[in-house]
Amino acid sequence: MKDITTQFGALYHPIKAFVVYQKDTADKNIYVEAYDMDKNSYPINAHPLNLKESNQLVNALDTSDKLMRKFLKPSGLLPKNVLYINPEHDGYAIWYTPAQKVNLFFVDSLAITNGKAFVPPLLWKASKSNLYIYAMDKDMEINEQTILYHAPFFNLYADGKVCMGTVSVNIQADCLLEEFIQEWEQYFFNSYFSHLIEDTSPIKGNIIQLWQNLVCSGKPFPMKSLLKNSLTIKKLLS
């Protein structure tokens, strides 16, 4: 049998634990206690945090902070389709994609053939863990007052949030902007559309018939089928 352990990523073992205590008084002073970890990962040898351990903790926190400063940072000039960036720890990006032909996948029970089809201009809002998608009736002169429509897809909540189902989303803390956008678009378009949430159609008419007619037909997306929601881009900036 081939030994593949060298192909694994680096393994980390617990060696130290810290407990922060706070006085139950008005000044709220704190005290930090350090524990060593035995070979079974149990805390032992409780003692006040010493200078060496303090420096190790500072260095670890500094490394984490450097990773966070790279989150959503563009690798070059800001991409033209990016509208807004919030690079905080729980931040997000907003960007748009023009009307385009993409590969779409559907579960068998929908009776829709997998294949390429045109989709309308889309507005994307994503954090590390959540994705929201909306449709637009144009991709020119976009501003805060641009009216948004429900995206014409399955697996969406009424507020635009995407139900990712069994898709394993893994956005890294140091993910650059271009990688972030590419990964979210791949997560969305490479997953299978399966159901309407709360049986509410995001378009005018029958959504199954819509995609049955569009997939592999080469027809442009019928913009008249879009349904407005109560959102503008300005309302997403929060």
HELIX and SHEET records of a PDB file:
HELIX    1   1 THR A    5  GLN A    7  5                                   3    
HELIX    2   2 LEU A   51  LYS A   70  1                                  20    
HELIX    3   3 ASP A  108  LEU A  110  5                                   3    
HELIX    4   4 LEU A  177  PHE A  189  1                                  13    
HELIX    5   5 ILE A  197  ASP A  199  5                                   3    
HELIX    6   6 ILE A  207  LEU A  214  1                                   8    
HELIX    7   7 MET A  223  SER A  225  5                                   3    
HELIX    8   8 ILE A  233  LEU A  236  1                                   4    
SHEET    1   A 3 LYS A  16  GLN A  22  0                                        
SHEET    2   A 3 ILE A  30  MET A  37 -1                                        
SHEET    3   A 3 PRO A  43  PRO A  48 -1                                        
SHEET    1   B 6 VAL A  82  ASN A  86  0                                        
SHEET    2   B 6 TYR A  92  THR A  97 -1                                        
SHEET    3   B 6 LEU A 122  ALA A 126 -1                                        
SHEET    4   B 6 LEU A 131  ALA A 135 -1                                        
SHEET    5   B 6 ILE A 147  HIS A 150 -1                                        
SHEET    6   B 6 LYS A 228  THR A 232 -1                                        
SHEET    1   C 3 GLY A 115  VAL A 119  0                                        
SHEET    2   C 3 GLN A 100  PHE A 106 -1                                        
SHEET    3   C 3 TYR A 192  PHE A 193  1                                        
END                                                                             
